[in-house]
């Protein structure tokens, strides 16, 4: 290739030896691979003897050259400190080497050394994924790159993408590793299908389509956990080239993902199979794809400077951390390898005050009409921005004498002399989301949908930034900053309650950043005025979620006299249903029962309230009985009766034979590898008490399987009871009535 110049988009990038490989999509649709030599630095600080030994070891290994003196800012003090800059000669070898070498130098502090190299390249060069650029290259080398774009633009163009979909043509949730199912491929407006038993034909067919159509994005289901490793493994055994990557790479095939805890739950992430020079996104292995689609992923990739494939497989918390690291680098702040600020000692009384979390007013039980719901807009991020809350600004040395703002209840002092890293990062995100929401209201059709998906992506970034502030391993986390945010949150919710009650509203429920209020003759204008007044006092804007025709706040399942914070259902004036904590919102309830409850709720939704709801009770009872009769007659598809549970242990580690344990052990016997955090699906079968081991059946079934009628009727009765609870109906009464009316 001779000299080439033009406009295009940064599509993919990754390190190789001592260069960064860039793939560009040209405006005409062509693809261009360019290499850019790159020599980043990381930094070390510690006893001079130890630093000198590290320097000698790295230079002897050919990974660096002699260190040089440099000055960078310390995050906590804000002062410049002397460090040793360590130039990197081999981008691929150094990260692995450091993990081993640093065990021998425990007193040496390292900075900026564990940032993914393609991200560090983008931070330092000022570019970002999907940026619209003017490029110039020669003989595969990048000569110059000029950005024509900004990650903060609201309206931006994205490259033309050719898309291919690869899907299993059958259920593979419980398929043993390496066994290929039948596969269907959609591309170019056509669909092809190959049977898994004909491996050679399948591999050649997929390879031929990729060669012919040259897709930029391969969109799959179960691609990371099953399809791609199976395809790569089979192609290697058969000796047939399968060029899913545009780059020539040696593939290491793995079936093992990772299990981890998050917010009290154990989760499982499948192994990762990104491609080089081409994108692969597994819809089943991407929370962000499910929540925001491609538009949201592009938005986050541009802002976070994380390549799109990596962003698709990471949490929003990884995204906000990347933005904080980028901000720190621009400000000359050293980024520590490990968190450097432990939690300070607190007495029991101090913990009782500081560790309260968000404020909750338990709801007034029962059915209520004419209720308004108002929400603080991104309350916790807005608090961080307004009050300058960041790890380094809480009880900082410069304001400890009392010059800074004091946090209510806990008494921490917030710095007033320098802007914190966290609020500097969050402020433009909040502004961009606000402007997207304005555009949503003005736009029509698909354009409004694009703005909506982008603002939802930013919402997830903002939601997780608060959690990461208190996460013990967060790079820019500190529990005192987390406590300061919740303290301000409690104060602002109290202020909102007092303002609402002073204006004649009755508080029915409040949950951290949302309020449900009621007032005789209440109009939308009254609620909007209330939002404005609370916003003026608290400094945090509020929005009107809507006015309910009626809403039912439900009791605890264990105690009918006790309310719970997040279990309710209601209907807005628009007819839209909102429900939380009931069966149709739970992932462990059979689809058949969820559909039954939704149909019953839709009948209720047409009622304006009170007497009209009571008039619909016979309809609800008839609907529930109709679903019960379908169960009794055996007319329900077994797939709709599957129960989904998440493994909390490895199958062999369960101490009791509960349903989840029995299902996982059955799958293990079939050769399926399972990990804590993975989901299993099973049917409750009708068996004798002595046949407990056959209590659950996992799909697929080779013969007709009977289901446990009494258990599924119980599920259905509880779902009906939830909706009819305000009128005193109970599940056991419904079950007794069905026993007398159902056909034998």
C-alpha positions as CSV (number, residue, x, y, z in Angstrom):
1,X,0.0,0.0,0.0
2,X,1.4,3.4,-0.9
3,X,0.5,6.7,0.7
4,X,-3.2,7.0,1.6
5,X,-5.2,9.7,3.2
6,X,-8.9,10.4,3.8
7,X,-11.7,10.4,6.3
8,X,-13.0,7.5,8.4
9,X,-13.7,6.2,11.8
10,X,-11.5,4.5,14.4
11,X,-13.1,1.0,14.4
12,X,-10.8,-1.3,16.4
13,X,-7.4,-1.1,18.1
14,X,-5.1,-3.3,20.2
15,X,-1.3,-3.5,21.1
16,X,1.1,-5.6,19.1
17,X,4.9,-5.7,20.1
18,X,5.8,-2.1,20.3
19,X,3.0,-0.6,18.3
20,X,-0.8,0.0,18.5
21,X,-2.7,-1.6,15.6
22,X,-5.5,0.7,14.3
23,X,-8.4,-0.5,12.1
24,X,-10.2,2.3,10.4
25,X,-13.4,2.2,8.4
26,X,-13.2,4.7,5.5
27,X,-16.1,6.9,4.6
28,X,-16.5,4.8,1.4
29,X,-16.8,1.6,3.5
30,X,-13.3,0.3,3.0
31,X,-11.1,-1.1,5.8
32,X,-7.6,0.1,6.6
33,X,-5.0,-1.4,9.0
34,X,-2.4,1.0,10.3
35,X,0.3,0.6,12.9
36,X,1.4,3.4,15.2
37,X,4.7,3.1,17.2
38,X,3.9,3.6,20.9
39,X,6.2,3.9,23.9
40,X,4.2,4.7,27.1
41,X,5.6,5.3,30.5
42,X,4.6,4.2,33.9
43,X,5.9,5.4,37.2
44,X,7.6,4.1,40.3
45,X,8.2,5.5,43.8
46,X,9.9,3.9,46.8
47,X,13.2,3.2,48.5
48,X,15.9,4.2,46.0
49,X,17.7,0.8,46.3
50,X,14.5,-1.1,45.5
51,X,13.7,1.2,42.5
52,X,17.3,0.7,41.2
53,X,17.0,-3.1,41.4
54,X,13.7,-2.9,39.5
55,X,15.3,-0.7,36.8
56,X,18.2,-3.1,36.3
57,X,15.8,-6.1,36.1
58,X,13.6,-4.5,33.5
59,X,16.5,-3.2,31.3
60,X,18.2,-6.6,31.4
61,X,15.0,-8.2,30.2
62,X,14.7,-5.7,27.3
63,X,11.5,-4.3,28.6
64,X,12.6,-0.8,29.4
65,X,15.5,1.6,29.2
66,X,17.1,3.5,32.2
67,X,14.5,5.4,34.2
68,X,14.3,9.1,34.3
69,X,13.2,11.6,36.9
70,X,9.6,13.0,36.6
71,X,7.1,15.0,38.7
72,X,3.4,14.1,38.9
73,X,0.5,15.0,41.3
74,X,-0.5,12.8,44.2
75,X,-4.2,12.2,44.2
76,X,-4.7,12.6,48.0
77,X,-2.6,15.7,48.7
78,X,-2.8,17.4,45.3
79,X,1.0,18.1,45.5
80,X,3.6,17.2,42.9
81,X,5.9,14.4,44.0
82,X,9.1,13.0,42.5
83,X,8.7,9.6,40.7
84,X,10.8,7.6,38.3
85,X,9.4,7.4,34.8
86,X,9.7,3.9,33.2
87,X,9.6,3.8,29.4
88,X,8.0,0.6,28.0
89,X,9.7,-1.1,25.1
90,X,7.5,-4.2,24.7
91,X,3.8,-3.6,25.1
92,X,2.8,-7.3,25.1
93,X,5.4,-8.7,27.5
94,X,5.6,-6.1,30.2
95,X,2.1,-6.4,31.9
96,X,2.7,-10.2,32.5
97,X,6.2,-9.6,33.7
98,X,5.2,-6.9,36.2
99,X,2.8,-9.3,38.0
100,X,5.8,-11.5,38.8
101,X,8.5,-8.8,39.4
102,X,6.5,-6.7,41.8
103,X,6.3,-9.6,44.3
104,X,10.0,-9.1,44.8
105,X,9.7,-5.3,45.3
106,X,6.8,-4.9,47.8
107,X,7.9,-1.4,49.0
108,X,7.8,0.0,45.5
109,X,4.6,1.9,44.6
110,X,3.7,1.7,40.9
111,X,1.4,4.1,39.0
112,X,-0.3,4.1,35.6
113,X,1.0,0.5,35.0
114,X,-2.1,-1.7,34.7
115,X,-4.2,0.4,32.4
116,X,-5.2,-1.5,29.2
117,X,-2.6,-0.3,26.7
118,X,-5.1,0.6,24.0
119,X,-7.0,2.8,26.5
120,X,-3.7,4.4,27.7
121,X,-2.9,5.1,24.0
122,X,-6.3,6.8,23.6
123,X,-6.0,8.8,26.8
124,X,-2.5,10.2,25.8
125,X,-3.3,10.7,22.1
126,X,-6.7,12.4,22.7
127,X,-8.6,10.0,20.5
128,X,-11.5,7.6,21.2
129,X,-13.3,4.6,19.6
130,X,-15.7,5.5,16.8
131,X,-14.1,8.9,16.4
132,X,-14.5,10.5,13.0
133,X,-11.0,11.3,11.9
134,X,-8.8,12.5,9.0
135,X,-5.9,10.0,8.5
136,X,-2.8,9.7,6.5
137,X,-0.8,6.5,6.2
138,X,1.9,4.8,4.1
139,X,3.0,1.2,3.8
140,X,0.7,0.2,6.7
141,X,2.2,2.9,9.0
142,X,0.2,5.7,10.5
143,X,1.7,9.1,9.5
144,X,-0.9,11.4,11.1
145,X,-4.4,11.3,12.6
146,X,-6.6,14.3,13.2
147,X,-9.9,14.1,15.1
148,X,-12.9,15.7,13.5
149,X,-15.1,14.8,16.4
150,X,-15.6,15.1,20.1
151,X,-17.0,12.4,22.5
152,X,-19.3,15.1,23.9
153,X,-21.0,15.8,20.6
154,X,-24.8,15.1,20.8
155,X,-25.1,14.4,17.1
156,X,-22.4,12.3,15.5
157,X,-22.1,10.0,12.6
158,X,-21.1,6.4,12.9
159,X,-19.4,4.2,10.3
160,X,-21.4,2.0,7.9
161,X,-21.4,-1.4,9.5
162,X,-22.1,-4.8,7.8
163,X,-23.8,-7.1,10.2
164,X,-24.0,-10.9,10.5
165,X,-26.1,-12.8,13.0
166,X,-25.0,-16.2,14.2
167,X,-27.6,-18.1,16.3
168,X,-28.1,-21.6,17.6
169,X,-31.2,-23.1,15.9
170,X,-32.0,-25.0,19.2
171,X,-31.8,-24.4,22.9
172,X,-28.2,-24.8,24.0
173,X,-28.3,-23.4,27.6
174,X,-27.5,-26.9,28.8
175,X,-25.4,-28.3,25.9
176,X,-22.1,-30.0,26.9
177,X,-18.9,-28.1,25.8
178,X,-17.7,-28.7,22.3
179,X,-20.9,-30.1,21.0
180,X,-22.1,-28.0,18.1
181,X,-25.8,-27.4,17.8
182,X,-27.5,-26.6,14.5
183,X,-26.6,-23.1,13.5
184,X,-28.4,-20.4,11.5
185,X,-26.7,-17.4,10.0
186,X,-28.4,-14.2,8.8
187,X,-26.6,-11.8,6.5
188,X,-27.3,-9.8,3.5
189,X,-31.1,-10.3,3.9
190,X,-30.8,-14.1,3.6
191,X,-30.7,-16.9,6.1
192,X,-28.6,-20.2,6.0
193,X,-28.8,-23.2,8.4
194,X,-26.4,-26.1,9.0
195,X,-26.9,-29.1,11.2
196,X,-24.4,-29.5,14.0
197,X,-23.7,-33.1,13.1
198,X,-22.1,-32.1,9.7
199,X,-19.1,-30.2,11.1
200,X,-17.1,-29.9,7.9
201,X,-20.0,-28.5,5.9
202,X,-20.8,-26.1,8.8
203,X,-17.3,-24.7,9.1
204,X,-16.9,-24.3,5.4
205,X,-20.3,-22.6,5.1
206,X,-19.6,-20.1,7.9
207,X,-16.1,-19.4,6.6
208,X,-17.5,-18.8,3.1
209,X,-20.1,-16.3,4.2
210,X,-17.6,-14.3,6.2
211,X,-15.2,-14.3,3.2
212,X,-18.0,-13.2,0.8
213,X,-19.8,-10.6,2.9
214,X,-16.9,-9.3,5.1
215,X,-19.1,-8.4,8.1
216,X,-17.9,-5.7,10.5
217,X,-20.1,-7.0,13.4
218,X,-20.9,-10.6,14.2
219,X,-23.8,-10.6,16.6
220,X,-24.4,-13.9,18.4
221,X,-26.3,-15.6,21.2
222,X,-24.2,-17.9,23.4
223,X,-21.2,-17.0,21.1
224,X,-18.7,-16.4,24.0
225,X,-19.8,-19.4,26.1
226,X,-20.4,-21.9,23.4
227,X,-20.6,-21.1,19.7
228,X,-17.2,-19.5,19.0
229,X,-15.1,-21.9,21.1
230,X,-16.9,-24.8,19.5
231,X,-16.3,-23.4,16.0
232,X,-12.7,-22.7,16.6
233,X,-12.1,-26.1,18.2
234,X,-13.8,-28.0,15.4
235,X,-12.0,-26.0,12.7
236,X,-8.6,-26.8,14.3
237,X,-9.5,-30.5,14.4
238,X,-10.6,-30.6,10.8
239,X,-7.7,-28.4,9.6
240,X,-10.1,-26.0,7.9
241,X,-9.3,-22.2,8.1
242,X,-11.9,-20.2,9.9
243,X,-11.0,-16.6,9.5
244,X,-13.4,-14.9,11.9
245,X,-10.7,-12.3,12.7
246,X,-9.3,-9.8,10.1
247,X,-6.0,-10.1,11.9
248,X,-4.0,-13.3,11.8
249,X,-3.9,-14.5,15.5
250,X,-3.3,-17.7,17.3
251,X,-6.4,-18.7,19.2
252,X,-6.3,-20.1,22.8
253,X,-9.6,-21.9,23.3
254,X,-11.1,-21.7,26.8
255,X,-14.5,-22.7,28.3
256,X,-13.9,-21.2,31.7
257,X,-15.4,-17.9,32.7
258,X,-15.4,-16.4,36.1
259,X,-17.7,-16.3,39.1
260,X,-17.8,-13.2,41.3
261,X,-19.8,-11.4,44.0
262,X,-21.6,-8.1,43.3
263,X,-24.0,-6.3,45.6
264,X,-24.7,-9.5,47.6
265,X,-25.2,-11.7,44.5
266,X,-23.0,-14.2,42.9
267,X,-22.7,-13.7,39.1
268,X,-21.0,-15.6,36.3
269,X,-19.3,-14.1,33.3
270,X,-18.7,-16.3,30.3
271,X,-15.2,-16.5,28.7
272,X,-14.5,-13.7,26.3
273,X,-14.1,-14.1,22.5
274,X,-13.6,-10.7,21.0
275,X,-12.3,-10.6,17.4
276,X,-9.3,-8.6,16.0
277,X,-10.2,-6.1,13.2
278,X,-13.9,-7.2,13.5
279,X,-16.4,-7.0,16.3
280,X,-18.1,-9.9,18.0
281,X,-20.9,-9.2,20.5
282,X,-22.6,-12.0,22.4
283,X,-26.1,-10.7,23.3
284,X,-26.3,-13.3,26.2
285,X,-22.9,-12.1,27.6
286,X,-23.6,-8.3,27.5
287,X,-25.7,-6.5,30.1
288,X,-25.2,-3.2,28.2
289,X,-26.4,-4.7,24.9
290,X,-29.6,-5.8,26.6
291,X,-30.1,-2.5,28.3
292,X,-29.0,0.0,25.6
293,X,-28.5,-1.8,22.3
294,X,-25.8,-0.9,19.8
295,X,-26.5,2.9,20.1
296,X,-25.9,2.8,23.8
297,X,-22.7,0.7,23.4
298,X,-21.3,3.2,20.9
299,X,-22.1,6.1,23.2
300,X,-20.3,4.5,26.1
301,X,-17.3,3.3,24.0
302,X,-16.8,6.9,22.7
303,X,-17.0,8.4,26.2
304,X,-15.1,5.9,28.2
305,X,-12.4,5.3,25.5
306,X,-12.9,1.5,26.0
307,X,-13.0,-0.4,22.7
308,X,-16.6,-1.4,21.9
309,X,-16.1,-5.2,22.2
310,X,-14.5,-4.8,25.6
311,X,-17.2,-2.3,26.7
312,X,-19.9,-4.8,25.7
313,X,-18.4,-7.4,28.1
314,X,-17.8,-5.1,31.0
315,X,-20.0,-3.4,33.6
316,X,-20.9,0.3,33.6
317,X,-18.5,0.6,36.6
318,X,-15.6,-0.3,34.4
319,X,-16.7,2.6,32.1
320,X,-16.8,5.2,34.8
321,X,-13.4,4.1,36.2
322,X,-11.9,4.5,32.7
323,X,-13.3,8.1,32.5
324,X,-11.9,8.9,35.9
325,X,-8.5,7.5,34.9
326,X,-8.6,9.6,31.7
327,X,-9.5,12.7,33.7
328,X,-6.6,12.0,36.2
329,X,-4.1,11.5,33.3
330,X,-5.1,14.9,31.8
331,X,-4.6,16.5,35.2
332,X,-1.2,14.9,35.7
333,X,-2.5,12.8,38.6
334,X,-0.8,9.5,39.3
335,X,-3.1,6.5,39.0
336,X,-2.3,3.9,41.7
337,X,-2.1,0.3,40.9
338,X,-3.8,-0.6,44.2
339,X,-6.2,1.4,46.2
340,X,-4.1,3.5,48.6
341,X,-6.6,4.9,51.2
342,X,-8.0,2.4,53.8
343,X,-11.2,3.0,55.7
344,X,-10.6,5.0,58.9
345,X,-11.4,3.5,62.2
346,X,-14.9,4.3,63.5
347,X,-16.5,3.5,66.9
348,X,-19.8,1.6,67.0
349,X,-21.7,4.8,67.6
350,X,-19.9,6.5,64.6
351,X,-20.8,3.6,62.4
352,X,-24.5,3.8,63.5
353,X,-24.6,7.4,62.3
354,X,-22.5,7.1,59.1
355,X,-23.5,3.7,57.8
356,X,-27.2,4.3,57.3
357,X,-27.5,4.3,53.5
358,X,-30.5,5.8,51.8
359,X,-33.6,7.0,53.6
360,X,-36.8,4.9,53.3
361,X,-40.3,5.8,54.4
362,X,-42.3,2.6,54.5
363,X,-45.4,2.8,52.3
364,X,-48.9,3.2,53.6
365,X,-50.4,-0.2,52.9
366,X,-53.3,-0.7,50.6
367,X,-54.9,0.8,47.5
368,X,-54.6,4.6,46.9
369,X,-56.0,6.8,44.1
370,X,-54.6,10.0,42.6
371,X,-51.0,9.5,43.6
372,X,-48.1,11.4,42.2
373,X,-44.6,10.0,41.9
374,X,-41.7,12.5,41.8
375,X,-38.0,11.6,41.5
376,X,-34.7,13.4,42.1
377,X,-32.8,13.4,38.8
378,X,-29.6,11.3,39.2
379,X,-29.6,12.2,42.9
380,X,-26.3,10.7,44.1
381,X,-24.2,11.8,41.1
382,X,-25.8,15.3,41.3
383,X,-24.9,15.4,45.0
384,X,-21.3,14.5,44.3
385,X,-21.1,17.3,41.7
386,X,-22.9,20.0,43.8
387,X,-21.0,19.3,47.0
388,X,-17.6,18.4,45.5
389,X,-17.5,14.9,47.0
390,X,-14.5,12.8,45.9
391,X,-12.2,10.5,47.7
392,X,-9.5,13.2,48.0
393,X,-11.9,16.0,49.0
394,X,-13.4,14.4,52.2
395,X,-11.5,15.6,55.3
396,X,-8.7,16.9,53.2
397,X,-5.6,18.3,54.9
398,X,-6.2,21.9,53.6
399,X,-9.7,22.3,54.9
400,X,-9.7,20.1,58.0
401,X,-9.6,23.2,60.2
402,X,-13.3,24.0,59.3
403,X,-13.1,26.1,56.2
404,X,-14.8,23.5,54.0
405,X,-18.5,22.5,53.8
406,X,-19.6,20.2,56.6
407,X,-21.5,17.0,55.8
408,X,-24.7,16.6,57.8
409,X,-24.9,14.0,60.6
410,X,-21.4,12.6,59.9
411,X,-19.5,15.9,60.2
412,X,-16.9,15.3,57.5
413,X,-15.5,18.5,55.9
414,X,-15.4,18.8,52.1
415,X,-12.6,20.6,50.3
416,X,-13.4,24.1,48.9
417,X,-9.9,24.8,47.4
418,X,-9.7,22.2,44.6
419,X,-12.3,20.5,42.5
420,X,-12.4,16.7,43.1
421,X,-11.6,14.1,40.4
422,X,-15.1,12.4,40.7
423,X,-17.2,15.6,40.3
424,X,-15.0,16.8,37.4
425,X,-15.7,13.5,35.7
426,X,-19.4,13.4,36.4
427,X,-20.4,17.0,35.6
428,X,-20.2,16.7,31.8
429,X,-22.0,13.3,31.9
430,X,-24.9,14.8,33.8
431,X,-25.1,17.7,31.4
432,X,-25.0,15.5,28.3
433,X,-27.7,13.2,29.6
434,X,-29.9,16.2,30.4
435,X,-29.5,17.5,26.8
436,X,-30.3,14.0,25.4
437,X,-33.5,13.9,27.4
438,X,-34.4,17.3,26.0
439,X,-33.8,16.1,22.5
440,X,-35.9,13.0,23.2
441,X,-39.0,15.2,23.9
442,X,-38.4,17.2,20.6
443,X,-37.6,14.3,18.3
444,X,-40.0,11.9,16.6
445,X,-39.8,8.3,15.6
446,X,-36.5,6.5,15.5
447,X,-34.5,9.6,16.2
448,X,-36.1,9.8,19.6
449,X,-35.3,6.2,20.2
450,X,-31.6,6.8,19.5
451,X,-31.5,9.7,22.0
452,X,-33.3,7.5,24.5
453,X,-30.9,4.6,24.2
454,X,-27.9,6.9,24.6
455,X,-29.3,8.6,27.7
456,X,-30.1,5.2,29.2
457,X,-26.4,4.2,28.6
458,X,-25.3,7.4,30.5
459,X,-27.9,6.6,33.3
460,X,-26.1,3.3,34.0
461,X,-22.8,5.0,34.2
462,X,-24.2,7.5,36.7
463,X,-25.9,4.8,38.7
464,X,-22.8,2.8,39.2
465,X,-20.5,5.7,40.0
466,X,-22.0,5.9,43.5
467,X,-21.5,2.2,44.2
468,X,-17.9,2.4,43.0
469,X,-17.3,5.3,45.4
470,X,-17.8,2.9,48.3
471,X,-16.4,-0.3,46.7
472,X,-13.4,-1.4,48.8
473,X,-11.3,-2.3,45.7
474,X,-12.2,0.7,43.6
475,X,-9.3,2.7,42.3
476,X,-10.9,6.0,43.2
477,X,-13.1,4.7,46.0
478,X,-13.3,5.7,49.7
479,X,-16.0,4.7,52.1
480,X,-16.1,8.2,53.8
481,X,-17.0,9.7,50.4
482,X,-19.7,7.1,50.0
483,X,-21.1,8.0,53.5
484,X,-21.0,11.7,52.7
485,X,-23.2,11.2,49.7
486,X,-25.8,9.1,51.5
487,X,-25.8,11.7,54.4
488,X,-26.7,14.5,51.9
489,X,-29.2,12.2,50.3
490,X,-31.0,11.6,53.6
491,X,-31.1,15.3,54.3
492,X,-32.5,16.2,50.9
493,X,-35.2,13.6,51.1
494,X,-36.2,14.9,54.6
495,X,-36.3,18.5,53.1
496,X,-38.5,17.2,50.3
497,X,-40.9,15.6,52.7
498,X,-41.2,18.8,54.8
499,X,-41.8,20.9,51.7
500,X,-44.4,18.5,50.4
501,X,-46.3,18.4,53.7
502,X,-46.1,22.2,54.1
503,X,-47.8,22.4,50.6
504,X,-50.7,20.2,51.8
505,X,-49.5,16.9,50.3
506,X,-49.6,13.6,52.2
507,X,-46.5,11.4,52.0
508,X,-47.5,7.8,51.2
509,X,-44.0,6.4,50.5
510,X,-40.4,7.6,49.9
511,X,-37.5,5.5,48.7
512,X,-34.0,7.0,48.6
513,X,-34.6,9.4,45.7
514,X,-38.4,9.0,45.0
515,X,-41.5,10.2,46.7
516,X,-45.2,9.2,46.3
517,X,-47.5,12.0,47.4
518,X,-51.3,12.5,47.4
519,X,-53.5,15.6,47.7
520,X,-57.2,16.2,47.3
521,X,-57.9,17.7,43.8
522,X,-54.2,17.4,42.8
523,X,-53.3,18.4,39.3
524,X,-50.1,17.9,37.2
525,X,-49.3,21.7,37.6
526,X,-49.3,21.3,41.4
527,X,-46.8,18.5,41.2
528,X,-44.6,20.4,38.8
529,X,-44.6,23.4,41.1
530,X,-43.7,21.1,44.0
531,X,-40.7,19.7,42.0
532,X,-39.5,23.2,41.3
533,X,-39.8,24.2,45.0
534,X,-37.9,21.1,46.2
535,X,-35.3,21.6,43.5
536,X,-34.7,25.2,44.6
537,X,-34.1,24.2,48.2
538,X,-32.1,21.1,47.7
539,X,-30.1,22.1,44.7
540,X,-31.0,18.9,42.9
541,X,-33.6,18.9,40.1
542,X,-36.7,16.7,40.3
543,X,-38.9,15.3,37.6
544,X,-42.5,14.1,37.6
545,X,-42.6,10.4,36.9
546,X,-46.3,10.5,36.5
547,X,-49.7,10.5,38.3
548,X,-51.3,7.1,39.1
549,X,-55.0,6.5,38.7
550,X,-54.4,4.1,41.5
551,X,-51.5,2.3,43.1
552,X,-51.4,-0.6,45.6
553,X,-48.6,-0.9,48.2
554,X,-48.3,-4.5,49.2
555,X,-47.4,-6.2,52.5
556,X,-44.5,-8.6,53.2
557,X,-45.2,-12.2,52.3
558,X,-44.2,-13.2,55.8
559,X,-46.3,-10.6,57.7
560,X,-49.5,-9.1,56.3
561,X,-49.3,-6.2,58.7
562,X,-45.8,-5.1,57.6
563,X,-45.2,-3.0,54.5
564,X,-42.1,-3.4,52.3
565,X,-40.3,-0.7,50.4
566,X,-40.3,-2.0,46.9
567,X,-43.4,-4.2,46.3
568,X,-46.2,-2.4,44.6
569,X,-48.2,-2.1,41.3
570,X,-50.2,0.7,39.8
571,X,-51.5,2.3,36.6
572,X,-50.6,5.8,35.5
573,X,-53.2,8.2,34.0
574,X,-51.8,7.2,30.5
575,X,-52.7,3.6,31.1
576,X,-49.1,2.5,31.5
577,X,-48.6,-0.2,34.1
578,X,-45.8,0.0,36.7
579,X,-44.9,-2.9,39.0
580,X,-42.1,-3.8,41.3
581,X,-41.4,-6.9,43.3
582,X,-44.3,-8.9,42.1
583,X,-44.3,-12.2,40.2
584,X,-44.2,-10.8,36.7
585,X,-41.0,-8.9,37.6
586,X,-39.2,-11.9,39.1
587,X,-36.8,-14.1,37.1
588,X,-37.5,-17.2,39.1
589,X,-41.2,-17.4,38.3
590,X,-42.5,-19.7,35.4
591,X,-43.4,-17.8,32.3
592,X,-46.9,-19.3,32.4
593,X,-47.6,-17.7,35.8
594,X,-46.1,-14.3,34.7
595,X,-48.3,-14.2,31.6
596,X,-51.4,-15.1,33.8
597,X,-50.6,-12.3,36.2
598,X,-49.9,-9.7,33.4
599,X,-53.3,-10.5,31.8
600,X,-55.1,-10.1,35.1
601,X,-53.3,-6.8,35.7
602,X,-54.2,-5.6,32.2
603,X,-57.8,-6.1,33.0
604,X,-57.4,-4.1,36.2
605,X,-55.5,-1.3,34.3
606,X,-58.6,-0.2,32.5
607,X,-60.3,0.8,35.8
608,X,-60.1,4.3,37.1
609,X,-60.0,3.1,40.7
610,X,-62.2,2.2,43.7
611,X,-65.5,0.8,42.6
612,X,-64.4,0.1,39.0
613,X,-61.6,-2.1,40.3
614,X,-64.0,-4.0,42.6
615,X,-66.3,-4.6,39.6
616,X,-63.4,-6.3,37.8
617,X,-62.7,-8.8,40.6
618,X,-65.0,-11.5,39.1
619,X,-63.1,-11.1,35.8
620,X,-59.8,-11.6,37.6
621,X,-61.1,-14.7,39.4
622,X,-62.4,-16.1,36.1
623,X,-59.1,-15.5,34.4
624,X,-57.1,-17.2,37.2
625,X,-59.5,-20.1,37.2
626,X,-59.1,-20.4,33.4
627,X,-55.4,-20.6,33.7
628,X,-55.8,-23.2,36.5
629,X,-58.0,-25.3,34.3
630,X,-55.3,-25.3,31.6
631,X,-52.8,-26.6,34.1
632,X,-55.3,-29.3,35.2
633,X,-55.9,-30.5,31.7
634,X,-52.2,-30.7,30.8
635,X,-52.6,-28.1,28.1
636,X,-49.5,-26.0,29.1
637,X,-46.3,-26.1,27.1
638,X,-43.6,-27.5,29.4
639,X,-41.2,-24.7,28.3
640,X,-43.6,-22.2,29.9
641,X,-43.3,-24.0,33.2
642,X,-39.6,-23.9,33.5
643,X,-38.2,-22.4,36.7
644,X,-34.9,-20.5,36.6
645,X,-32.5,-20.4,39.5
646,X,-29.0,-19.1,39.9
647,X,-26.3,-21.4,41.3
648,X,-24.7,-20.2,44.5
649,X,-22.2,-23.1,44.7
650,X,-20.6,-25.6,42.4
651,X,-23.0,-28.6,42.0
652,X,-20.9,-30.9,44.1
653,X,-20.7,-28.4,47.0
654,X,-24.5,-28.2,47.8
655,X,-25.2,-29.7,51.3
656,X,-28.9,-30.1,50.8
657,X,-30.8,-31.6,47.9
658,X,-32.9,-28.5,47.0
659,X,-34.3,-28.0,43.5
660,X,-31.3,-26.0,42.3
661,X,-28.8,-28.6,43.6
662,X,-30.8,-31.5,42.0
663,X,-31.0,-29.7,38.6
664,X,-27.3,-28.8,38.6
665,X,-26.2,-32.3,39.5
666,X,-28.3,-33.8,36.7
667,X,-26.7,-31.5,34.2
668,X,-23.2,-32.4,35.5
669,X,-24.1,-36.1,34.9
670,X,-24.9,-35.1,31.3
671,X,-21.5,-33.5,30.8
672,X,-22.5,-29.9,31.2
673,X,-19.9,-27.7,33.1
674,X,-21.5,-25.3,35.6
675,X,-20.1,-22.5,37.7
676,X,-21.5,-20.5,40.6
677,X,-23.5,-17.6,39.2
678,X,-24.8,-19.5,36.2
679,X,-28.5,-20.1,35.7
680,X,-30.2,-23.5,35.5
681,X,-33.7,-24.1,34.2
682,X,-35.8,-27.1,35.3
683,X,-39.4,-28.5,35.4
684,X,-40.9,-29.7,38.7
685,X,-42.0,-33.2,37.9
686,X,-44.8,-35.3,39.5
687,X,-43.0,-38.1,41.3
688,X,-43.4,-40.2,44.4
689,X,-41.9,-38.9,47.6
690,X,-39.3,-41.7,47.6
691,X,-38.1,-40.6,44.2
692,X,-36.7,-37.2,45.3
693,X,-33.8,-37.4,42.9
694,X,-36.3,-37.3,40.0
695,X,-38.1,-34.3,41.4
696,X,-36.6,-31.9,38.8
697,X,-36.2,-32.5,35.0
698,X,-33.9,-30.4,32.9
699,X,-34.5,-29.8,29.2
700,X,-34.4,-31.2,26.6
701,X,-36.6,-34.2,27.3
702,X,-36.5,-37.4,25.3
703,X,-40.0,-38.4,26.4
704,X,-43.2,-36.8,27.7
705,X,-42.7,-35.4,31.2
706,X,-45.5,-34.8,33.6
707,X,-45.4,-31.8,35.9
708,X,-46.3,-31.3,39.5
709,X,-49.8,-29.9,39.2
710,X,-50.2,-28.9,42.9
711,X,-46.9,-26.8,42.9
712,X,-47.8,-24.9,39.7
713,X,-51.3,-24.2,41.0
714,X,-49.7,-22.8,44.1
715,X,-47.5,-20.5,42.0
716,X,-50.6,-19.3,40.1
717,X,-52.7,-18.8,43.3
718,X,-50.0,-16.7,44.9
719,X,-49.7,-14.5,41.7
720,X,-53.5,-13.9,41.8
721,X,-53.4,-13.3,45.6
722,X,-50.8,-10.5,45.0
723,X,-53.2,-8.5,42.8
724,X,-56.3,-9.2,44.9
725,X,-54.6,-8.7,48.3
726,X,-56.1,-5.2,48.8
727,X,-59.6,-6.9,48.9
728,X,-58.5,-9.7,51.3
729,X,-58.1,-12.6,49.0
730,X,-55.7,-15.3,50.0
731,X,-53.9,-18.0,47.9
732,X,-55.2,-21.0,50.0
733,X,-58.8,-19.8,49.5
734,X,-58.3,-19.6,45.7
735,X,-56.8,-23.1,45.7
736,X,-59.7,-24.5,47.6
737,X,-62.2,-22.9,45.1
738,X,-60.3,-24.3,42.2
739,X,-60.3,-27.8,43.7
740,X,-64.1,-27.8,43.7
741,X,-64.5,-26.4,40.1
742,X,-61.7,-28.0,38.1
743,X,-62.5,-30.8,35.8
744,X,-61.1,-34.2,36.8
